Amino acid sequence: MSQYQETRRFKCTGGAGNPCIVIEQIRVADEAIPRPRTDYMTMDGDVANRLDKKHFLILMKGEVVKIQRALRKKH
């Protein structure tokens, strides 16, 4: 089973003004995955893809959201 480490959170806004939080996480390398990989998902569990420095695409909804700011990870 893969291990994940959360690295950052992003406060985002959709086209209709709906807020969401996108979580950046690193999937730690193991036998099945030779090197770490960055994945993104929303707080609701939807898979997201980073389009560029300012936008994510929420895959299941087909919605593009704009990054307002990066949130610090709480320890």
Phi and psi in radians as a Rosetta constraint file:
Dihedral C 1 N 2 CA 2 C 2 CIRCULARHARMONIC -1.296 0.35
Dihedral N 2 CA 2 C 2 N 3 CIRCULARHARMONIC 2.575 0.35
Dihedral C 2 N 3 CA 3 C 3 CIRCULARHARMONIC -1.807 0.35
Dihedral N 3 CA 3 C 3 N 4 CIRCULARHARMONIC 2.454 0.35
Dihedral C 3 N 4 CA 4 C 4 CIRCULARHARMONIC -2.091 0.35
Dihedral N 4 CA 4 C 4 N 5 CIRCULARHARMONIC 2.501 0.35
Dihedral C 4 N 5 CA 5 C 5 CIRCULARHARMONIC -2.193 0.35
Dihedral N 5 CA 5 C 5 N 6 CIRCULARHARMONIC 2.145 0.35
Dihedral C 5 N 6 CA 6 C 6 CIRCULARHARMONIC -1.278 0.35
Dihedral N 6 CA 6 C 6 N 7 CIRCULARHARMONIC 2.342 0.35
Dihedral C 6 N 7 CA 7 C 7 CIRCULARHARMONIC -1.967 0.35
Dihedral N 7 CA 7 C 7 N 8 CIRCULARHARMONIC -0.696 0.35
Dihedral C 7 N 8 CA 8 C 8 CIRCULARHARMONIC -2.659 0.35
Dihedral N 8 CA 8 C 8 N 9 CIRCULARHARMONIC 2.866 0.35
Dihedral C 8 N 9 CA 9 C 9 CIRCULARHARMONIC -2.246 0.35
Dihedral N 9 CA 9 C 9 N 10 CIRCULARHARMONIC 2.562 0.35
Dihedral C 9 N 10 CA 10 C 10 CIRCULARHARMONIC -2.164 0.35
Dihedral N 10 CA 10 C 10 N 11 CIRCULARHARMONIC 2.260 0.35
Dihedral C 10 N 11 CA 11 C 11 CIRCULARHARMONIC -1.489 0.35
Dihedral N 11 CA 11 C 11 N 12 CIRCULARHARMONIC 2.160 0.35
Dihedral C 11 N 12 CA 12 C 12 CIRCULARHARMONIC -2.241 0.35
Dihedral N 12 CA 12 C 12 N 13 CIRCULARHARMONIC 2.854 0.35
Dihedral C 12 N 13 CA 13 C 13 CIRCULARHARMONIC -2.336 0.35
Dihedral N 13 CA 13 C 13 N 14 CIRCULARHARMONIC 2.321 0.35
Dihedral C 13 N 14 CA 14 C 14 CIRCULARHARMONIC -1.414 0.35
Dihedral N 14 CA 14 C 14 N 15 CIRCULARHARMONIC 3.050 0.35
Dihedral C 14 N 15 CA 15 C 15 CIRCULARHARMONIC -1.034 0.35
Dihedral N 15 CA 15 C 15 N 16 CIRCULARHARMONIC -0.558 0.35
Dihedral C 15 N 16 CA 16 C 16 CIRCULARHARMONIC -1.528 0.35
Dihedral N 16 CA 16 C 16 N 17 CIRCULARHARMONIC 0.096 0.35
Dihedral C 16 N 17 CA 17 C 17 CIRCULARHARMONIC 1.511 0.35
Dihedral N 17 CA 17 C 17 N 18 CIRCULARHARMONIC 0.129 0.35
Dihedral C 17 N 18 CA 18 C 18 CIRCULARHARMONIC -1.328 0.35
Dihedral N 18 CA 18 C 18 N 19 CIRCULARHARMONIC 2.234 0.35
Dihedral C 18 N 19 CA 19 C 19 CIRCULARHARMONIC -1.380 0.35
Dihedral N 19 CA 19 C 19 N 20 CIRCULARHARMONIC 2.644 0.35
Dihedral C 19 N 20 CA 20 C 20 CIRCULARHARMONIC -2.694 0.35
Dihedral N 20 CA 20 C 20 N 21 CIRCULARHARMONIC 2.804 0.35
Dihedral C 20 N 21 CA 21 C 21 CIRCULARHARMONIC -2.001 0.35
Dihedral N 21 CA 21 C 21 N 22 CIRCULARHARMONIC 2.234 0.35
Dihedral C 21 N 22 CA 22 C 22 CIRCULARHARMONIC -1.871 0.35
Dihedral N 22 CA 22 C 22 N 23 CIRCULARHARMONIC 2.292 0.35
Dihedral C 22 N 23 CA 23 C 23 CIRCULARHARMONIC -1.797 0.35
Dihedral N 23 CA 23 C 23 N 24 CIRCULARHARMONIC 2.243 0.35
Dihedral C 23 N 24 CA 24 C 24 CIRCULARHARMONIC -1.675 0.35
Dihedral N 24 CA 24 C 24 N 25 CIRCULARHARMONIC 2.284 0.35
Dihedral C 24 N 25 CA 25 C 25 CIRCULARHARMONIC -2.414 0.35
Dihedral N 25 CA 25 C 25 N 26 CIRCULARHARMONIC 2.593 0.35
Dihedral C 25 N 26 CA 26 C 26 CIRCULARHARMONIC -1.816 0.35
Dihedral N 26 CA 26 C 26 N 27 CIRCULARHARMONIC 2.192 0.35
Dihedral C 26 N 27 CA 27 C 27 CIRCULARHARMONIC -1.500 0.35
Dihedral N 27 CA 27 C 27 N 28 CIRCULARHARMONIC 2.021 0.35
Dihedral C 27 N 28 CA 28 C 28 CIRCULARHARMONIC -1.237 0.35
Dihedral N 28 CA 28 C 28 N 29 CIRCULARHARMONIC 2.436 0.35
Dihedral C 28 N 29 CA 29 C 29 CIRCULARHARMONIC -1.098 0.35
Dihedral N 29 CA 29 C 29 N 30 CIRCULARHARMONIC 2.503 0.35
Dihedral C 29 N 30 CA 30 C 30 CIRCULARHARMONIC -2.556 0.35
Dihedral N 30 CA 30 C 30 N 31 CIRCULARHARMONIC -2.840 0.35
Dihedral C 30 N 31 CA 31 C 31 CIRCULARHARMONIC -1.075 0.35
Dihedral N 31 CA 31 C 31 N 32 CIRCULARHARMONIC -0.673 0.35
Dihedral C 31 N 32 CA 32 C 32 CIRCULARHARMONIC -1.352 0.35
Dihedral N 32 CA 32 C 32 N 33 CIRCULARHARMONIC -0.501 0.35
Dihedral C 32 N 33 CA 33 C 33 CIRCULARHARMONIC -2.129 0.35
Dihedral N 33 CA 33 C 33 N 34 CIRCULARHARMONIC 1.871 0.35
Dihedral C 33 N 34 CA 34 C 34 CIRCULARHARMONIC -1.171 0.35
Dihedral N 34 CA 34 C 34 N 35 CIRCULARHARMONIC -0.418 0.35
Dihedral C 34 N 35 CA 35 C 35 CIRCULARHARMONIC -2.476 0.35
Dihedral N 35 CA 35 C 35 N 36 CIRCULARHARMONIC 2.727 0.35
Dihedral C 35 N 36 CA 36 C 36 CIRCULARHARMONIC -1.035 0.35
Dihedral N 36 CA 36 C 36 N 37 CIRCULARHARMONIC 2.643 0.35
Dihedral C 36 N 37 CA 37 C 37 CIRCULARHARMONIC -2.394 0.35
Dihedral N 37 CA 37 C 37 N 38 CIRCULARHARMONIC 2.458 0.35
Dihedral C 37 N 38 CA 38 C 38 CIRCULARHARMONIC -1.613 0.35
Dihedral N 38 CA 38 C 38 N 39 CIRCULARHARMONIC 2.272 0.35
Dihedral C 38 N 39 CA 39 C 39 CIRCULARHARMONIC -2.155 0.35
Dihedral N 39 CA 39 C 39 N 40 CIRCULARHARMONIC 2.726 0.35
Dihedral C 39 N 40 CA 40 C 40 CIRCULARHARMONIC -2.265 0.35
Dihedral N 40 CA 40 C 40 N 41 CIRCULARHARMONIC 2.476 0.35
Dihedral C 40 N 41 CA 41 C 41 CIRCULARHARMONIC -2.637 0.35
Dihedral N 41 CA 41 C 41 N 42 CIRCULARHARMONIC 2.772 0.35
Dihedral C 41 N 42 CA 42 C 42 CIRCULARHARMONIC -1.504 0.35
Dihedral N 42 CA 42 C 42 N 43 CIRCULARHARMONIC 2.958 0.35
Dihedral C 42 N 43 CA 43 C 43 CIRCULARHARMONIC -1.068 0.35
Dihedral N 43 CA 43 C 43 N 44 CIRCULARHARMONIC -0.474 0.35
Dihedral C 43 N 44 CA 44 C 44 CIRCULARHARMONIC -1.449 0.35
Dihedral N 44 CA 44 C 44 N 45 CIRCULARHARMONIC -0.055 0.35
Dihedral C 44 N 45 CA 45 C 45 CIRCULARHARMONIC 1.635 0.35
Dihedral N 45 CA 45 C 45 N 46 CIRCULARHARMONIC 0.082 0.35
Dihedral C 45 N 46 CA 46 C 46 CIRCULARHARMONIC -1.325 0.35
Dihedral N 46 CA 46 C 46 N 47 CIRCULARHARMONIC 2.421 0.35
Dihedral C 46 N 47 CA 47 C 47 CIRCULARHARMONIC -1.290 0.35
Dihedral N 47 CA 47 C 47 N 48 CIRCULARHARMONIC 2.377 0.35
Dihedral C 47 N 48 CA 48 C 48 CIRCULARHARMONIC -2.165 0.35
Dihedral N 48 CA 48 C 48 N 49 CIRCULARHARMONIC 2.708 0.35
Dihedral C 48 N 49 CA 49 C 49 CIRCULARHARMONIC -2.215 0.35
Dihedral N 49 CA 49 C 49 N 50 CIRCULARHARMONIC 2.299 0.35
Dihedral C 49 N 50 CA 50 C 50 CIRCULARHARMONIC -1.398 0.35
Dihedral N 50 CA 50 C 50 N 51 CIRCULARHARMONIC 2.130 0.35
Dihedral C 50 N 51 CA 51 C 51 CIRCULARHARMONIC -1.509 0.35
Dihedral N 51 CA 51 C 51 N 52 CIRCULARHARMONIC -0.753 0.35
Dihedral C 51 N 52 CA 52 C 52 CIRCULARHARMONIC -2.827 0.35
Dihedral N 52 CA 52 C 52 N 53 CIRCULARHARMONIC -2.898 0.35
Dihedral C 52 N 53 CA 53 C 53 CIRCULARHARMONIC -1.117 0.35
Dihedral N 53 CA 53 C 53 N 54 CIRCULARHARMONIC -0.394 0.35
Dihedral C 53 N 54 CA 54 C 54 CIRCULARHARMONIC -2.042 0.35
Dihedral N 54 CA 54 C 54 N 55 CIRCULARHARMONIC -0.065 0.35
Dihedral C 54 N 55 CA 55 C 55 CIRCULARHARMONIC -2.423 0.35
Dihedral N 55 CA 55 C 55 N 56 CIRCULARHARMONIC 2.563 0.35
Dihedral C 55 N 56 CA 56 C 56 CIRCULARHARMONIC -2.110 0.35
Dihedral N 56 CA 56 C 56 N 57 CIRCULARHARMONIC 2.685 0.35
Dihedral C 56 N 57 CA 57 C 57 CIRCULARHARMONIC -1.961 0.35
Dihedral N 57 CA 57 C 57 N 58 CIRCULARHARMONIC 2.099 0.35
Dihedral C 57 N 58 CA 58 C 58 CIRCULARHARMONIC -1.440 0.35
Dihedral N 58 CA 58 C 58 N 59 CIRCULARHARMONIC 1.914 0.35
Dihedral C 58 N 59 CA 59 C 59 CIRCULARHARMONIC -1.112 0.35
Dihedral N 59 CA 59 C 59 N 60 CIRCULARHARMONIC -0.810 0.35
Dihedral C 59 N 60 CA 60 C 60 CIRCULARHARMONIC -1.180 0.35
Dihedral N 60 CA 60 C 60 N 61 CIRCULARHARMONIC -0.532 0.35
Dihedral C 60 N 61 CA 61 C 61 CIRCULARHARMONIC -1.670 0.35
Dihedral N 61 CA 61 C 61 N 62 CIRCULARHARMONIC -0.284 0.35
Dihedral C 61 N 62 CA 62 C 62 CIRCULARHARMONIC 1.164 0.35
Dihedral N 62 CA 62 C 62 N 63 CIRCULARHARMONIC 0.442 0.35
Dihedral C 62 N 63 CA 63 C 63 CIRCULARHARMONIC -1.780 0.35
Dihedral N 63 CA 63 C 63 N 64 CIRCULARHARMONIC 2.343 0.35
Dihedral C 63 N 64 CA 64 C 64 CIRCULARHARMONIC -1.648 0.35
Dihedral N 64 CA 64 C 64 N 65 CIRCULARHARMONIC 2.267 0.35
Dihedral C 64 N 65 CA 65 C 65 CIRCULARHARMONIC -2.086 0.35
Dihedral N 65 CA 65 C 65 N 66 CIRCULARHARMONIC 2.553 0.35
Dihedral C 65 N 66 CA 66 C 66 CIRCULARHARMONIC -1.734 0.35
Dihedral N 66 CA 66 C 66 N 67 CIRCULARHARMONIC 2.349 0.35
Dihedral C 66 N 67 CA 67 C 67 CIRCULARHARMONIC -1.290 0.35
Dihedral N 67 CA 67 C 67 N 68 CIRCULARHARMONIC 2.201 0.35
Dihedral C 67 N 68 CA 68 C 68 CIRCULARHARMONIC -1.536 0.35
Dihedral N 68 CA 68 C 68 N 69 CIRCULARHARMONIC -0.785 0.35
Dihedral C 68 N 69 CA 69 C 69 CIRCULARHARMONIC -2.961 0.35
Dihedral N 69 CA 69 C 69 N 70 CIRCULARHARMONIC 2.786 0.35
Dihedral C 69 N 70 CA 70 C 70 CIRCULARHARMONIC -1.509 0.35
Dihedral N 70 CA 70 C 70 N 71 CIRCULARHARMONIC 2.385 0.35
Dihedral C 70 N 71 CA 71 C 71 CIRCULARHARMONIC -1.742 0.35
Dihedral N 71 CA 71 C 71 N 72 CIRCULARHARMONIC 2.494 0.35
Dihedral C 71 N 72 CA 72 C 72 CIRCULARHARMONIC -1.241 0.35
Dihedral N 72 CA 72 C 72 N 73 CIRCULARHARMONIC 2.493 0.35
Dihedral C 72 N 73 CA 73 C 73 CIRCULARHARMONIC -1.269 0.35
Dihedral N 73 CA 73 C 73 N 74 CIRCULARHARMONIC 2.289 0.35
Dihedral C 73 N 74 CA 74 C 74 CIRCULARHARMONIC -1.518 0.35
Dihedral N 74 CA 74 C 74 N 75 CIRCULARHARMONIC 2.308 0.35
